[in-house]
Amino acid sequence: MEIFLFLLISSFLIITSSGASSSDINSTIAWRNGDNLKDPKLVRMFVDEIPNMHRLRGYHLQNGVPIHKKLKIGMFLKEWKFHKDLPPTKVFAFGVSRKRATVPGPTIEAIQGVDTYVAWRNHLPEKHLLPWDPTIPTAKPKKGVPTVVHLHGGIVEPQSDGHSNAWFTAEFKETGPTFSNRTYRYNNQQQPGNLWYHDHAMGLTRVNILAGLFGSYIVRHPEVEDPLRLPSGHEFDRTLVIFDRMFNVDGSIYMNNTGANPSIHPQWQPEYFGNMIIVNGKAWPKMSVRRRKYRFRILNASNARFFRMLFSNGLKIIHIGSDSAYNKRPVVIDKFLLAPSEIADVVVDFSTSSSDEVILLNDAPYPFPGGDPVDQVNGKVMKFFIKKDREVEKWHVPQRLMEYPVADASAASRTRYIAMYEYKSSIDEPTHLYLNGKSYDEKVTETPKIGTSEIWYVINLTEDNHPLHMHLGLFTVLDQKEIEDLDDFKECMKKDNNPIKCKVSKYEKGRGVGVPSHEQGWKNVFKMQPGFMTKILVRFSHIHTNESYSFDAAAEPGYVYHCHILDHEDNAMMRPLKLIA
């Protein structure tokens, strides 16, 4: 549905942005609604040891040689202890059994070039743990909780990508319109790096992930990575999955059950923010470390919260990879910003710490960038206790990591414009968000050819920072320019929804902002700044070889691209992406 048509039907909607003023922070709303919430100040920090999540090999070793393996991973209702001071919480959790299911789920370790097969099984009850809004585009089975698993960052065939409409309920009693496979095949032909798996059911991604359906996935390439001599092994190479939650006094997960526009959407809120910070399933955990280097693969698995992380004593961070790819060279930084679904691969050398204790902090406002500042509660992530004795260092960080074929913008086969819109009601609250002014169900407009590269200009007409994620394709950011006379340009786009007709070149002459050095490589998520036009080069082939895919990427049901603020994605900042041969 085009913008002008939607505005004609719903005349009270206007194009604008949520920003800080448009979205009541969930904690504020909740305290207004009653006293049933657990006060985060009553939950002690840094008392629970951080779990080292269970690891599953996605391959067999046969005479020392890795071969393909089939895993069976279920989704279970169970109780999970997020903190000693909290009662057990009912969650949805991934695991090989109910007893071994965890939040986050087990870390799957794959070997580059060796297939991993996963039979995802839904063992969830008929009723969801959290409010379910039927007025947004959503899966609507007669009974049961729909789920489907997407391997975020995975370069996989469409049938195994976790298409939003390929959902299924318990025992496959009901399935979505694009459902085809009971077992997914992950080819693992891509470059080594960090991925994660999570629910992707239409209209339910935010609540299914909030309930606990997510976990890490690592693609390793020992022949290439071992010579780098980066920290390795279960003690020194750790995955940190960070997210925020809010709890009722009985331990249950709190999610506001009244929408920002209750007469339009009875439950949907534009962003979810929790008042407790969770790492690997524990609130504000602690970790004992030795005075040597550690590798941390840090995933932001929050619905909407950005984390800008730094150490309390100024300890330096060595950034070695972003999302599913290594940097060309390591970059030493003081802090880094992670949007929802982004992954930072970093090395921290605790032998350089001036103290025996250090806190990992967060100073990102919420919503980002114009929202409320953090406080003494959500401004802390976890604490490291550093042993006093110095050790002989075994690991190092090389001056060069991995080089991929040069991203050649001049070879791009096509240029596209992608505009981000948000719509509001007469009470100045968001009602929905669109890409290019189109709903998800409208005809596909992005149809790149397999093996080509394209230039995409992403125009953010809102006041929120939107992390754009693309399934299958990887991209590199070329530049970011502020849009001059933004209000004039918005007014034209509101009428015509056509950047060329609105003479975008006239408005793209604002100040340029450089891409941070640690984010100049290949990514599958990037933070689109409000009021900016961001130029990206998208590649629809393997970035490490320039070769095409080993599967038919043009098959049904295709792929998608979307904002990875989950509450935005569900309503309905997501569009189909259909590759052609």
N, C-alpha and C positions, 0 to 999 in steps of 0.2 A: 504494500500500500504506500503510495507516494506521500510525502510530507503534507502537501497542500490538501490532499484528500482527507488525510487523518485530521488535520486541523479543522476542515470543514465539518466533519462529523462530530469532533469533540472540540468545540470552539473555545472551551476554557483552557486548553493546553497551550503553553508557550514554550519556545525553545530557550533553554537557559542551562544552568548547571546546579548541581547539588551543593558543592562546596561545603563550608562549615555551617552556613546558615540553613541549608535546605534539609539537613539530616540531623535530627535529634540523635545524639549518641545513645546507643542502646542502654548504657548504664544509667544515664539520666532519666530516660523513659521508665526504666524498670524501678528505680527508687521512687518515682512518682506513683507507680502502680501499687506499691505495697511494701511490706517489710519482709518478704519471703526470700530475699536474696542473701547469699552469704557475703558478709563484709570481707573484702580481700585483705583488709588490714588485720583481720583475725587469723589469717593463714600465715604461718611462719615461713620466712624465706630461707632458702639454702639449707634445708634439713634433710631432704630426700636425695639419695645418690641417683645420678642420672643413669637410666638404663642404657645398655649397649644392645640395640635391637637385634633380635634373632635374625640370622642370615640363612637364606635358602639358595643353594646353588641351582642355577638354571641350566645345568649341564651335568653329564656323567663323565667320569674319567675311566677310560678303557685302555689299560696298559699305558697309563700316563697321558693319553691323548683325549682331549675333551670331545664328547659327542652329544647330540641333541638329547634333551630330557623333557618329560612331561610332568608338570607340577599340577596339583589339584589344590586350589585355594578357595576357601569358603568365606562367606560373610555371615557373621553370627551376632545374635543379641546376647550380651553378657554384661557383667559388672566389672568396672575398671576403677582402680584407686588412683586418682590424680594427685593426692597429697595425704599425708598422715592426718591432717586436720580436717579432711573432708570425708563424709560418708561415701561408700561405694556409689559409682555413677553408672547408670545403664547406658550402654553405648552399642553401636554397630561396629564390629571389628573384623579385620581380615586375619586368617590363619589357616593352618593345615587341619586344625580341629578347633572346636569351641574352647577347650582348655588352653590351647596354645595361641589363641587369637589375641592380638594386642592392638593398642592405639599409640602410635601409628603401627601399621602392619609390618610384617617381616621385610627385611631388605633383601631383594632378589639380586643375585650377582650373576651376570651373564658374561660369556666370552665372545669377543668380536669374531663374527663369521660362523658361529655355532647357533643353530636355531634353539629357541626356548619355546615350549608349548605350555600354555596355562589353561586349565579348565576352571573357569571362574564359576562358582556355585553360590546361589542365593538361598540362604537358610533363614531369612529374616521373617518376622511375624507379619500378620496381616495389617497391623496398625503401626504407623510411624511414631517415633519418639517425640517428634517435633511438629510444629504447625505446618500445614500443607495447603498452600494457596491455589485453589483451582482456577482463579481468574487470570493467571499469567499463562503463557504457552507451556503446557506441562503434560507429562505422561498421565493417563487416566485409566488405569486398569480397574476392573470391577472389585478386585480384592488384592491385597498384598502391596509390598514396597518395591517399586521398580528400581533396578540398578543396571548399570553397564559400566565396564571398566575401560578407561582410556589410559594408555601409556604415554604420558606427557613427555615430549621430546623424542618419541620413538618414530623411526622411519620404517613404517610397516604398511602392509596391504590394507586397503579400505575396509575389508571385511573384519579385520582384527584391530581396527583403530579405536573402537569404542564409540561408534556413532550415537548421537544423543537419542535417536529414535530406534536404536537396536536394543532397547531395554528388555529386561525379562524379570518376572517375579519368581517366587520360590517354586522349585521343581519345574520351571519353564511352563507353568500353567497358563500364563499370558505373556505375550511378547509384543514388542513394538513393530511398526510397519517396515523397518529396515533390518530387523533381526535375521541373521543367517547362520552364525557359527556358535556352537556350544564350547568349542575350544579355540583359543586364539594362538596364532603363530607369530612369534617375534623373531624376525630374521637376524637381528643384531649385526647387520652388515655395516652399520654406521661407525663413525669415529668413536674412540673410547670417551666416556664422559658420564655425567650424572643426569638421571631421569627420575621421574616418580610416577606412580600409578594412582589413580583416584576415580571415584564415581563420576559419571558424565551423563546421567539420565536427564532427559529433557525436563527443564523446569524444577528439578530436584537436586541439582548439583550442590547448591549452597547448603541444603539441609542434610543431604547424605554425607557430605564431607564434614559438616559440623558434628554429625553423629559419630564420625570416626573412620570413614571409609577412604583411607589413603595410606601410602607407604612408599619407600624409596626403591629405586632400581638403578643398578650400576652396570655399565658395559665396560669390561676390562679388555686390554690388549697387552698381555704380559711381555711379548717380544718388543713392543714399542715403549711401554711404560716402565718396565723394570730398570732399564739403563738410566732412567732419570734419577733413581735413588731417592725418590720422595718418600716421606714417612708411610709405612705400610704395616699390615697386620692389624688384628682386631683391637689392639691396645692403642696404636698410634694413628690409625686411619679411621676416623669416626664420622658417622652421619648424625647431624643435628637437625631435627625436624621441629621448627618453631611455629607456634600458632597461639591464638588467644581464645579464651573461653570465659563464660560467666556461669555461675552455679547458684541454684537455690540452696536453702539451708539443708534440705534433705539429700543433697549431692547431685540432683538431676541437672542436666544442662539447661540453662535458661536461654530462651529465644522469645523475643516479644511476639505476642500473638495478636497484636493490633497493628494494622498497616498504617503507613504514613498518610494514605488516602483511604480510610476504611470503607467509604461508600463505593470506591472503585476496586481496590485490592484489599480484602479484609485482613490480610496478614503481611503482605510483602513490604519490607523496609528496604531503602536504597543501600544501606551498608550495615553489616553486623560488626560490632566491636565488643570484645570481652574485656573484663577488668583484671583477669589473671593471665600471666604469660606462661605457656606450657612448652617444655622442651622434651622431646622423646617420651611424651605421656606423663611427665611430672611437672607440677607447678614450681617455678623458680628453683630448679635443682642445683646440686653442687657436683663438682667433679674434682677428684684428686689427680694431679698430673705430676710428672717428673720434669726436672729442669732440662728439657730437650725439645725438639721440634715435634709438633703434632699436625696432622692434616685433618681439617674439618670440612665436610661437605654439607653446607648450611642451606636448608630449604625453608622458604617462607610458605607454610601451608595454611595461612589465615584466609578468611573470607575476603576481608577488605583492608586489613591493617598493613601499612608499610612499616618496615623496620630499618632505621638508620643506626647501624651498630658500631660501637667503639668500646675500647677498654678503659676502665676507670683510672688506670695509672699511665695511660698514654702508650701502652704496649703496641708496637707496630704489627701490621697485618700484611702478609705476603699473599697477594691475590694471584692464583695460578689458572683459574678457569671460571667461565661464566656459563650457566645453564649446561648444555650437553657437549660443550667443546672446551678444549684447553686454550689459554692465551698463547700468543706467539712467544712472549717473554713474561716473566713474573713482574708484578708491579707492587711496590711497597706503598701502602696507604695507611692513613690514620683511622678512617671510618669508611663504610660503604652502605649504600641504600639498596634494600631488597623490596621489590613489590611483591604482592601475592603471586605465588607460583615461580618466582625466580630462584635460582640456585647460585650460590657463591662457593667456589672451591678455593679454600685458603689454607695457608700454613702459618702457624703461630709458634714462635720460638720462645718457650717459657724460660730458657736459660738467660734471656736478656731482661727479664722482669726485675724491677727495682724492689719489689715487695713479694711476700710469700702468699698474698691473697690478691685476687683481681676479679672485678665484676664486669661481666659483659653487659653494656648499657644499650638503651634504645632512646633516641631523642627525636623520632619522627612524629610530627603532629598527625592527628587523625580527625576527619578524613585528610588525606594528603593531597596537596600541600598546605591548604588554608584552614585546617581545622584546629581543634583544641591541642594545647601542648600536653606532653606526657606529664605524669605526676610521679610521686615516690613509689607507686605500685607498678604501673605499666612502663615505667622508665628503666626497669631492671629486668634482665633476661635470665642470667644464671651466674654462678660464682665458681671460680677455680681456686683450689687450694694447692699451692706449689710446694713440693718437697724441697728442703733446704739443700740437700747434697747435690753438687753438680756431677754430671756424668759425661763420659766420653761419648761424643755425638756420632751416631751411625748414619743419620740421614743428612741430605743437603738439598738445596733448591738450585737447579742449574740455571745458567744465564739464558739459555734458550730451551723452550718447551716443545711446542709442536707448530710446524708451519703447514698451512693448507694452501692450495692453489689461490693465486691472487684474485680478489673480487674485482672483476673488470666491469665497471658501470657502462662503458661504451659498448659492450656486447649485449646489453639488455635488449630483449626482443619487443618489449612493450612498456608503456608508462600507464599507471593507473592512479586515480585519486580515491582515497578512502576518508570520508568525513564522519566524525563522531558527534552525535546529537543526544541531548537529553530534553525531555518534555516534562512540563509541570502543570499542576492543576491550578485552579483559581485560589487555593489556599497556599500556593507557593511551595508545594511539596512534589517531588518527582513522581511521575506515573509510570514511565518506562524509558528505555534508552535504545537507540538504533544506530547501526552503521549504514552510512549512505542513505539514511532516511527510509530504510526498508526493513520490514519484518523478516524473521527467519524463513518463513514459508513462501516468500515471494521468489520469483524465478531467479536462478543463479546468474550472477553477472560477472563473477571472477572465474575465468576458465583458462588458466595458463597451460602452455604446452609442456609436456614432460621433457626434461633435459634442457630447458631454457632458464634464463634469468629475466627478472622484471624489476623495474623501478616503481615503487609505490610511494606516493606522497600521502602521509597520514595527517589529516587536518583535525585538530582537537578543538571543537567549538564549545567546549564546556569549561568549567573551572576546576574540574577534578583531573588528577593524573590517572590515565587509564593504561594499565599494562596490556599491551596487545600480544596475543599468542596466536601462532599459526600452526596448525597440524601439518605434518609432513615437511613443509618448507622451512629452511633456515635462512636467516637474513643477517646482514650487517648494516649498521647505521652509518650513513654518509654525512648528514648534517641535520641540525635543528635550527629553525629560524622562527622568530616571533612574528606573528601576523600584525602588520600595522593597521590602524583603523579597524580594529576587530569588530566593533559594533556595526559598522557599515557593511563589512563583509558578512557578518552573521545575518543581517537583515536581507541581503541579497540571497544568501543560501537558504534562508527560511522560505523565500518565495519560489526559487528556481531549483534548489538542490543540484546545482551544476557549477562546479568550480571554474570550468572554462568560460561559461557564459558570465559568471560573476567576476571574471578577469582576476583570477587568483594571483597571477604574476605581478599585478599591481600592488597587492597587499603583502607579498612574501619578502619584502625588502627590510623587514625589521632586524633587530640585532640577532646575530648568530650566537649559538651556545655550543661550545665544543663537546664532543662525546668523551666522557671520562676514559682515560687511557686503559683502564681495566675492563671496559665494555666495548672496545673497538673491534673485537673479534666476532665470530659467528654466534648468533643467539636465536632462541625460539620465543623469547619474551623481551619486550622493551617498553620502558616507561614513556608514554606519550604525554609530554608536558601540556598543560592547559594553555590555550591561546597560541600554540605553536604549530608549525607544519614540519613534520619529521620525514626526511627522505631516507628510504631504506632500499637496499638491493636484496631481492629475494631470489634464492636459487632453488630450483626444483630438480635437483640431482644431488648425489653425494658430494659433500664439500671437500672431503679428503682425497677423492680420486677424480672428481668431475664425471664419474660414470653414472649411467642411468640406473634405475632400480631393478632389482631381481624379480619383481612382481609387477602385476598390471595395476599401475597407479590410477588408471583411467576407469577402473571397475566401479560398480555401485557398492556402497551408497555414497562414495566420495568422502570429502573431508570438510572441515570447517575452519574459520578463524573467528576470534572473539576477544572481548575484554575479559581479563582473568580476575577482575573483582567479581566474585561468584554471584553476588546479588544482582549485579548488572548483567552478567551473562545469562542468568535465568530469565531476565525481563527487559529486553530480549536482544542484548548487544552481541549477537552472534549471526554470522552469515555463512551460507554454504560455499564451499570451494571445490570446484570440479575440474580435475585435470583432464586434458585430452591428449591423445597420442599424436 
